């Protein structure tokens, strides 16, 4: 059972690392290509963050943002 949990934890950590890396690559691609990029990653990220801390945000949104950042930071630190 412990081995299975460690395998699943490693798999989730690996997928998270790949997705965070892909997000960074997409942000750089949009910064380089601007409007020619097929998706607007930076605007999408701004919309997500506005949901946490923008107009009409609540304390729960700020706490959620802090938890998401802490989880992502934990995943980066463990590598």
Secondary structure, 3 states (H helix, E strand, C coil): CHHHHHHHHHHHHHHHHHHHHHHHHHHHHHHHHHHHCCCCHHHHHHHHHHHHHCCCCCHHHHHHHHHHHHHHHHHHHCC
